[in-house]
């Protein structure tokens, strides 16, 4: 099996450098027409410029591909709408959206200013929301869409000094879970990428010999598997340094406590059973949890009759 994206139109945010640049170049090599979105700011979100995005476009065109640069700030919906309008005016469709744009403003929670927390959430979470919203009706109408959100181990597992970044990166998984459900009948598939790579975001966090192993291209190889016709749905793909894994959210089967035993002490007394992973399962929707608990309660009531 090989991936062919000929005729597809892709938008990649934060595509002037690092992972986004790698994603954009690879998509173009597989035949996609690519919108190279980049605000051109520094790692902390300050500043701006079009040089990086224009360079990526030039590289794609020099290789015989088609590309368009756009400097939308993903945290501003009107700018994202303009980017999508220009894409539609030029190519008439949007097939792939890779939400990659991001910034870092790391500090311990005690020392972090709320403005820095808010800005990181605006870029990572609301930037993803804005881009998804701008292409959603287009994808529904054409009955085709492949969306990738970028999450992080910092969100799924935590990382010192990244409460803002981690909160936003976990939140995009909540967005993904619902978009999967709402987009399924329109052939819109939504997946998440959890990357580890040596980019501007990590260049001063790791030694050089480690950064040499953490190539953006290794992550991009994973990203491409989430963008094609036969892509999975609702997958969290972790990629870095040549390693690939999936993260899944499971819930234990749990216990039922009768009304007279629904106390904190009784919950504590059943702690081992609550945490027993033998019959854990992956729930398809939030309603499945309610269904499970109500089923247990009804079985208890039936047993008493």
C-alpha positions in Angstrom: 0.0 0.0 0.0 1.3 3.5 -0.9 -0.1 6.9 -0.2 -1.1 9.1 -3.1 -2.5 12.5 -2.5 -2.7 13.7 -6.1 -5.4 16.3 -6.5 -5.9 16.8 -2.8 -5.7 20.2 -1.2 -4.0 20.5 2.1 -3.7 23.3 4.7 -0.8 23.1 7.1 -0.6 25.6 9.9 2.7 26.7 11.3 4.3 25.4 8.2 7.2 27.8 7.9 9.6 25.9 10.1 10.1 22.6 11.9 7.3 20.0 11.8 4.9 22.1 9.7 7.5 22.7 7.1 8.3 19.0 7.0 4.6 18.1 6.7 4.0 20.6 3.9 7.0 19.5 1.8 6.0 15.8 2.2 2.4 16.4 1.3 3.5 18.2 -1.9 5.8 15.3 -2.8 2.8 13.0 -2.6 0.8 15.2 -5.0 -1.2 17.5 -2.8 -1.6 21.2 -3.4 -0.5 22.9 -0.2 -1.4 26.0 1.7 1.6 27.0 3.7 0.3 28.9 6.7 2.8 30.7 9.0 2.5 33.8 11.0 6.3 34.0 11.0 6.6 34.8 14.7 9.1 33.6 17.3 8.7 30.6 19.5 6.8 32.6 22.1 4.4 34.0 19.5 6.0 37.5 19.2 6.8 39.1 15.9 5.8 38.0 12.4 6.9 37.8 8.8 6.3 36.0 5.6 9.8 34.8 4.7 9.6 31.3 6.1 6.3 30.5 4.4 7.4 31.9 1.1 10.6 29.8 1.2 8.5 26.6 1.7 6.3 27.6 -1.2 9.3 28.3 -3.4 10.7 24.8 -2.5 7.4 23.1 -3.4 7.1 25.0 -6.7 10.7 24.3 -7.6 9.9 20.6 -7.3 7.0 20.9 -9.6 4.2 21.3 -7.0 1.6 23.9 -6.3 1.5 25.9 -3.1 0.1 29.1 -1.6 1.5 31.1 1.4 -0.8 32.7 3.9 0.2 34.5 7.1 -3.1 34.0 9.1 -2.8 34.1 12.9 -4.8 31.0 13.7 -6.0 32.5 16.9 -8.0 35.1 14.8 -11.0 33.5 13.1 -11.3 36.3 10.5 -7.8 35.7 9.3 -8.3 31.9 9.1 -11.5 32.5 7.1 -9.6 34.6 4.7 -7.0 31.8 4.3 -9.7 29.3 3.6 -11.4 31.7 1.1 -8.2 32.1 -0.8 -7.8 28.4 -0.9 -11.3 27.8 -2.2 -10.9 30.6 -4.8 -7.6 29.0 -6.0 -8.4 25.3 -5.9 -12.1 24.9 -5.0 -11.8 22.5 -2.2 -10.1 21.6 1.1 -9.3 17.9 1.7 -6.7 17.9 4.5 -6.1 20.2 7.5 -3.1 19.7 9.7 -3.3 21.8 12.8 0.3 22.3 13.7 0.8 25.9 14.7 1.9 26.5 18.2 3.9 28.6 20.7 5.5 28.0 24.0 5.6 30.2 27.1 6.9 27.8 29.7 7.0 28.6 33.4 5.9 26.9 36.6 2.3 27.4 37.4 3.3 29.5 40.5 5.2 31.9 38.3 3.1 31.9 35.2 1.1 35.0 34.3 -2.5 34.3 33.2 -1.9 36.3 30.0 0.7 33.7 29.0 -1.6 30.9 29.9 -4.4 32.4 27.9 -2.3 33.1 24.8 -0.9 29.6 24.6 -4.5 28.2 24.9 -5.7 30.7 22.3 -3.1 29.5 19.8 -3.1 25.8 20.4 -6.8 25.2 21.3 -8.7 28.1 19.7 -6.3 28.1 16.7 -7.3 24.4 16.1 -11.0 25.2 16.7 -10.8 28.2 14.3 -9.2 26.2 11.5 -11.6 23.2 11.9 -14.6 25.5 12.0 -13.5 27.3 8.8 -13.2 24.1 6.8 -15.9 22.0 8.4 -18.9 22.9 6.2 -16.7 22.7 3.1 -15.7 19.1 4.1 -19.3 18.2 4.9 -20.5 19.5 1.6 -17.9 17.6 -0.4 -18.3 14.6 1.9 -14.6 14.3 2.4 -12.2 15.6 5.0 -9.0 14.5 6.8 -8.2 16.6 9.9 -5.1 16.2 12.1 -4.9 17.9 15.5 -1.5 18.1 17.3 -1.5 16.9 20.8 1.4 16.2 23.1 2.7 14.0 25.9 2.8 17.1 28.0 -1.0 17.2 27.8 -1.7 13.5 28.1 0.8 12.8 30.9 2.0 16.2 32.2 5.3 18.1 32.1 6.8 20.5 34.6 6.4 24.1 33.5 3.8 23.5 30.8 0.4 23.8 32.5 -0.7 26.1 29.7 0.6 24.0 26.9 -0.5 20.8 28.5 -4.0 22.0 29.1 -4.4 23.1 25.5 -2.9 19.9 24.1 -5.3 17.8 26.1 -8.2 19.9 25.1 -7.7 19.3 21.4 -8.3 15.6 22.1 -11.7 16.5 23.5 -12.4 18.5 20.3 -11.2 15.5 18.2 -13.5 13.0 20.0 -16.6 15.0 19.3 -15.7 16.0 15.7 -15.1 12.3 15.0 -18.7 11.6 16.0 -20.2 14.5 14.2 -18.1 14.1 11.0 -18.4 10.3 10.6 -21.4 10.3 8.3 -19.8 12.9 6.1 -16.6 10.9 5.6 -14.6 13.4 7.7 -11.9 11.6 9.8 -10.2 13.3 12.6 -7.0 12.0 14.3 -4.3 13.3 16.6 -0.6 13.4 16.3 1.6 13.5 19.4 5.1 14.4 18.1 8.6 14.4 19.6 11.0 16.3 17.3 14.0 18.6 17.3 12.5 21.9 16.2 12.5 25.6 17.4 10.2 24.5 20.1 12.7 22.1 21.6 16.1 23.2 20.4 17.2 24.6 23.8 15.5 21.8 25.8 17.6 18.9 24.6 21.3 18.2 23.9 22.5 18.3 20.2 23.1 14.6 19.9 19.5 13.9 20.9 18.1 16.5 18.6 19.9 14.9 15.7 17.8 11.7 16.3 14.5 13.6 16.7 14.0 14.5 13.0 10.8 16.3 11.9 10.7 13.8 9.0 10.2 10.9 11.3 7.1 12.6 12.7 5.9 13.5 9.3 5.9 9.9 8.2 3.3 9.3 10.9 1.3 12.4 10.1 0.9 11.3 6.5 -0.8 8.1 7.6 -3.6 10.2 9.2 -4.3 12.2 6.0 -5.0 9.8 3.1 -8.2 8.1 1.8 -7.9 5.1 4.1 -6.8 7.0 7.2 -8.0 5.7 10.6 -10.4 7.7 12.7 -10.0 8.9 16.3 -6.4 7.7 16.6 -3.8 9.3 18.8 -0.5 8.5 17.0 2.7 9.1 18.9 5.8 9.6 16.8 9.4 10.5 17.4 13.0 9.4 16.8 11.7 6.5 14.6 9.3 5.2 17.2 5.6 5.0 16.6 2.9 4.1 19.2 -0.8 4.8 19.9 -2.3 6.2 23.0 -5.7 5.0 24.0 -8.1 6.1 26.7 -9.6 3.2 28.6 -12.1 3.0 31.5 -12.3 0.2 34.0 -15.6 -1.7 34.3 -15.9 -0.4 37.9 -18.4 -1.4 40.6 -22.0 -0.8 41.5 -22.8 0.3 45.1 -26.4 0.1 46.3 -28.0 3.4 47.6 -27.2 2.6 51.2 -23.5 2.1 50.3 -23.0 5.2 48.2 -20.8 6.9 50.7 -17.2 8.0 50.5 -16.1 5.3 52.9 -17.7 2.6 50.8 -16.1 4.0 47.7 -12.7 3.8 49.4 -13.4 0.3 50.6 -14.0 -0.7 46.9 -10.9 1.1 45.6 -9.2 -2.1 44.4 -12.2 -3.2 42.4 -12.7 0.3 41.0 -9.1 0.2 39.6 -9.2 -3.4 38.4 -8.2 -3.2 34.7 -9.2 -6.8 33.8 -12.4 -5.7 32.1 -11.5 -2.2 31.0 -12.8 -1.0 27.7 -12.5 1.9 25.3 -15.7 3.9 25.2 -17.0 5.2 21.9 -18.9 8.2 23.3 -19.5 9.9 26.7 -23.0 8.4 26.6 -21.5 4.9 26.8 -20.3 5.7 30.4 -23.8 6.7 31.4 -25.2 3.6 29.7 -22.7 1.3 31.6 -23.5 2.8 35.0 -27.3 2.7 34.4 -27.1 -0.9 33.3 -25.3 -1.8 36.5 -28.0 0.0 38.5 -30.9 -1.6 36.6 -29.3 -5.1 37.0 -29.2 -4.4 40.8 -32.8 -3.4 40.8 -33.9 -6.5 38.8 -31.9 -8.7 41.2 -33.9 -7.3 44.1 -37.3 -8.2 42.6 
